[in-house]
Amino acid sequence: MITDILSSFPSLYLITAGVFFFAGTIKGVVGIGLPTTALAFLTLVVSPLEAIGLNLIPMIATNLYQFVSAQDIKSIIRTHYRFALIMSAMLLVTASLASGFGNDFIKLMISISILLFCVNNLFLRKWRMREAYDHFWQYSLGCASGLIGGLTSAWGVPVTMYLVMKNVTPRQFVDISGFLIIVGCIPVTVGYVATDIFNESFIIPGLIGAGAGLVGFRCGASLRGKIEPDLFQKLVLWMFFAMGLRMAYSALSSYGIL
């Protein structure tokens, strides 16, 4: 239980605040990445499932704040509801399975896909979707987002891939990703509560993380308008490249390869 860890390691409150401030700052700049960034650091002091539980409240708080601050919310919902619906259906299923599903192999596959995508866009050529195929990519990447997200809390990776392929502006990236991630929080919360990944022992540290994450988000958002679009996109890709490397190392280590 997280309460046992807190009683023997009270400084976890400070660690939680520091981790989510840093993760919130990244999210404020690039519009995404809080759960993945937080998981990377929280798993150093708690188990992966406990890290997922700690992520839930800060993830909801920062993405709700991000979404209500979006421009033209109705247009975002009308344009991207297909992605949101298929993603939510898949998230409800996979989040309900997360507590008993070994995810080392899935983690490795995710890391490989992230690294290939980043290498292609950073060093080779940029993938761009044709507008005529937007619905196809919403359904396919929405499904991938749901499959990945419930087990790993990283459904933002396919969301990022979709928005980079769509070549949206930095402001659109932030607004659309905020919508898709806050929608995904609903089925994930249902699944995690039902399987006891999230319970009452996570509320206080979760609220601390949420407060720190919101402060970090505001700090990061203040820097967003000062970044050029190309630099903004490269920042997103390099962030996920680094996270993909760490995820690959973690997965391979679990198999005794590294």
N, C-alpha and C positions, 0 to 999 in steps of 0.2 A: 504493500500500500504506500501511496505517496506520503501519508502522514507519518509512517515509520521513518522514511528517509528524512523528512523535515525535522523530526524530533532529534535525530542523531546528527543532522547536518543543517542547522538553522540558516547558515549562510546561503542556502539554496534560494531564499527569497531575494537576496541581493544578486545572486547569479541570474535568476530569472529576470529581474528588472534590467540588468545589464545586457543580457542576451536579446531581450525583446526591444530594448531601445536601439541596439545596433541593427536588428532585423527590420524594425520599423523605419529606420533611416534609409536603409536600402530600398524598402518598399516605397517610401516617399519619393525617392529619386526615379526609380524605374517602374513603379506601379505594381510590382509583383515581387515575390520571393521571400515574404516573411516566414511562412511555415517551413520552407526548405532551409533557409538560413538558420532559423531557430533550432530545427531538428539537428542540424550539423553540430551545434554546440551543446544542446541539452543532452544528447545521447552520450556525452562525455561524463555526465554525472548521474543520469538516471537511465532506466531501460528504455528501448525504443517505444514500447506501448505507453509508458508513462510520459514520454516526451510528446507523443501524439495527444494524450489527454491534456497536457499543459498548453498545447498549441491552440486548443479549440476556442476559448474565450478571447484571447488576443486576436486570433484570426477573424472572428466574427466582428469584434469591435472596430478593427482597423479597416476592414473591407466595407462595413456598413458606413463608416465615416467617408470612405473614399467614394462609395456609390452615391450617397445623398449629395455629395459635392459635384457630381458629374453634370455636364452640360447636355441638355436635350435627352433626358432619361427615357421618355416615351419612344424616341427614335431608336435608341440603343436596344430597348426591349423588343420593339417591332422587328428590327433587323437581325437580332441574334437569338431569338427565342428557340429556334431549332437546336442550336448548340446547347442551350440551357436545359431543354427538356430531355434530350437523349443522355446528356451528362448526368443529370439528376437521377434518372432511372437507374443508370449503371452504378452511380455512387451509393445509392440506397442498398443495392445488393452487395457490393464489395465491402462497404463499411461494416455491414453485418457479419462478414466473414473474417474481418481483419484479426480478431483476437485469437483465432485458431488456425490461421493460414501462414505457413512459412513463406516469407517473402524474399529470401536471399536471391533466388533465381530471377524473380521479377525485378528486384533491385538492380541486378546485373544487366538485364535487358533494357531497363530504363536508362541506365548510365551509358550503355553503348549507343542507344538512339540519340541521347542528348549530345554526346561527343561527336557523332557523325554529322548531326545537324549543325552544330557550331562550327566544326571544321569546314564544312561545305560553304557556310555563309560568311565565315571570316577569311578563308584562304582561297576558296575556289570560285564558286559563283553563288549568287543569291537566288533562292527559290522564290518565285512569285506566282500566285494563283491568278487564273483568269476569272474575271467577275462572273462569267457564266457558270463556273464550277463552284461558286461560293457555297451553295447548299450542300453539295457533295462533301466539301471539306468540313462544313459545320457538323454534319452527321458523323463522318468518320473520325475526326479529331475530338468531337464531343464524346463519342463512344470510348475512344482511347483515354480521354481525360477521366471518365468515370471508372474505367477498369483500373487505372493507375491510382487514382486519388483516394479511393476508399481504403486501400491497403497501405498507402504510403503518405497520405496527406499532401501529395505533390501534384494535384490535378492542375496546378498552374502551368506545368511544363507544356502540355499540349495546347493550352490556352495561349501561351507565349508563341509557340510555333505557328499557330493559326494567325495571330495578329502580325507577326513578322512577315509571314508569307503574304498577308493582305496589304502590307506596306502602309499601315496607318500612321498618323502623326503621333508624336509623343502624348499629346493631350487625349487623343482617341484611345491610345493604348491604355492609359491610366483609367479612363472612364469605362471602357468595355471590359477590361480585366476585372475591375471592381465589381461590375454587375455579375459576371460569370462566376467569380469566386464566392460572392456573398450568396448567390443562389445555391451553389454547391454546398455551402455550410449547412443548409437545412437538412438534406438527407443524411449527410455525414453525422450531424448531431444526433439524429434519430438512431442511426446505426451504432454509434459509439456509446450512447446512453443505454441502449438495449443490451449491449454486450459488456457493460461495465468498464469499458475503456475510459469513459468519463463518468465520474461520480462526485459526491459532495466534497471529497477531500481535495479536489482540484480547483474548487471555486475561489478560495482566497489567493493562492499563488497565481491562478489564472487572471484574476482581477488586477493583481499587481503587474503582471505581464502586459495586460491590456492597457493600463495607464501608461506604462513605460513605452509600449509600442506606439501609442497615439502621439506621445511627445516626440518620439523619434520620427514618426511619419511627418509631423509638421516641420521638423528640422529638414528632413529630406525634401519635402515638397517645396521648401523655400529655395532650394538649389535647382529644382527641375527646369525652371524657365531660363536658366543661364546656360543650359546645355544644348548644343546644336543637334539636330535630328540624327545625323550620321553618328555622332559621338554617343548619343543616347542609345541607339540601336547596338552599337559595338559594346557599350557598357552592359546591356542586357545579355548579349551573347557571351561575353567574357565571364560574367557572373555565373551563368549556367554551365560554361565549360569547366570552371573551377569546381562547381558543385558536382558535375558529372564525374570528374576525376576522383573526388572524395568518395562518391557513391560506389564507383567501380572498385576502389581500393577496399572499401568496407565489405562489399559483396565477395570479392576474391579472397579476402582474409578469412571470411566465414567458411570457405571451402578449404582453408589451409594452404592456398596457393601463394599468398604473400605473408 
